Every structure is written in C-alpha cells, then in structure tokens.
Amino acid sequence: MVMPMLAPRLLVVADRAYAGDDDRWLAALRAVGEAARGEPVWVQVRAKTYLGDALADLAVRAREAIPADVPALLNGDASSADLAAALGYDGLHWPEDAIPAAAPLDGLRVHSAAIHSEAALHRAEEARANFAVFGAVHAPGSKPGDGVGVEALRAITEASTVPVIAIGGISPERVAACIQAGAYGVAVVSGVLGAPSPAEAIHAYLAALAAAVNSTSPMQPTSPAQRGNPR
C-alpha cells in the first residue's frame, strides 16, 4: 500500500460502543471502507471495553470488513501490537495513557496517539508517533463532554512537529476552522457512524476538507508539521 503521507485527512473512528451492537458496527465499517477506497480516509478500530479473545474476535471481523487498500489502525496499547500486525492492520493508535516512553520496535508502519495537552503531545513526539489526534475541540457527539475550542487546537498545532488531527464535535461546517488553525485533518465518530448514510457523510467531509485545504494560502502561517507536506 502506498501512503506517501503517514497521516489521514479524514480519520473515521469506528467506535464499537457508539455503534451499539456488532451488526450495526460491522455494517458501518463496510460502508465506511467502501467509501474510503482511493480517498485520504483512514479507519481507526476502537473497542475499548474488550480484552483478550473478545478484542481479537472483534479486531478480526473489523479488519475483514475494511478493504485491504484502506489504511486501518487498531486502538490499543503496546500489548495490542502483535495482534494488529498479525491481522494486517497498518498501525496502532495509542490512547493518551498508553503512549510509550520510546519509539516502539513492533514493526508496524504507523503509530498515532490521542493527546489532550502539550505535555502529551511531546510524549507522542518522543515515541515517534506519525501523527497526534487532539481534542475534544468541540463538545463530542459520541459521548458527554465539553470542547476546548479552536484556539487550543491552534496552540497545539503551533507546538507540534507532527501532523495534528482535530477531533470532537467536528461537522463538515467546522472543518475549515480546524484547517485554518493548523490541523492536517479531522477525526470523526458520530459525524459518520451516526449519519443515515456513512458514505454520504464521508463525501461531505472530504468536500469540506478539499475546500479548506485549497483555500489555505501558501503565504498563511502553518504548523511546523504542515510546512513542506504535500497537499
């Protein structure tokens, strides 16, 4: 698989808890996977409450639902790396409390990290994460909570040496503000999984991302991670 930029414009977080049941979750994964083919869309498989054989079973079924040419990350700590590699995942997404102290030697091509502060960002950088997912920027649609705002996102992107993906209550209408604040892309849960048509929702996000990226002037200051990155 060719991935010249090891970060997505759109990261769909396929959260098992949000989907409600396995059938609905897998159906959404299939729809997302088909819509993502040939697009700068990645899928993160998240089943936080599942461990051991239960997690392995879900991870197998999820990877089978996602086309092989669509980049897929498994959510988990370092102990999930072998499972991810064995099942053909492209990488691992670390929760903030699972960011390792040093770069992993697990053979996976991509590592990403959830962050909520500049301190966590620097831990992710030290662990050689390919990109960081920061939020919640706005109040999430998938769980209770408040957003920290676009200016907090801007502060993180300005401090970062890796691409930053914004997450948290991001609708297509909010994409432009995130890109203008220095985000490389956006991540969504309810915006896609909760949509009547996940495929149509993905197309709406991609259109908003394309418009936002194309309207960003080359002369406009960007985050260190964005300078020199192909668009």
C-alpha positions, 0 to 999 in steps of 0.5 A: 500500500502506498501512503506517501503521507503517514497521516489521514485527512479524514480519520473515521473512528469506528467506535464499537460502543457508539455503534451499539451492537456488532451488526450495526458496527460491522455494517458501518465499517463496510460502508465506511471502507467502501467509501474510503477506497482511493480517498485520504480516509483512514479507519481507526478500530476502537473497542475499548471495553474488550480484552483478550479473545473478545478484542481479537474476535472483534479486531478480526471481523473489523479488519475483514470488513475494511478493504485491504487498500484502506489504511486501518489502525487498531486502538490499543496499547503496546500489548495490542501490537502483535495482534494488529500486525498479525491481522494486517492492520497498518498501525496502532493508535495509542490512547493518551495513557498508553503512549510509550516512553520510546519509539516502539520496535513492533514493526508496524508502519504507523503509530498515532496517539490521542493527546489532550495537552502539550505535555502529551503531545511531546510524549507522542513526539518522543515515541515517534508517533506519525501523527497526534489526534487532539481534542475534544475541540468541540463538545463530542457527539459520541459521548458527554463532554465539553470542547476546548475550542479552536484556539487550543487546537491552534496552540497545539498545532503551533507546538507540534512537529507532527501532523495534528488531527482535530477531533470532537464535535467536528461537522463538515461546517467546522472543518475549515476552522480546524484547517485554518488553525493548523490541523492536517485533518479531522477525526470523526465518530458520530459525524459518520457512524451516526449519519443515515448514510456513512458514505454520504457523510464521508463525501461531505467531509472530504468536500469540506476538507478539499475546500479548506485545504485549497483555500489555505494560502501558501503565504498563511502561517502553518504548523511546523508539521504542515510546512513542506507536506504535500497537499 
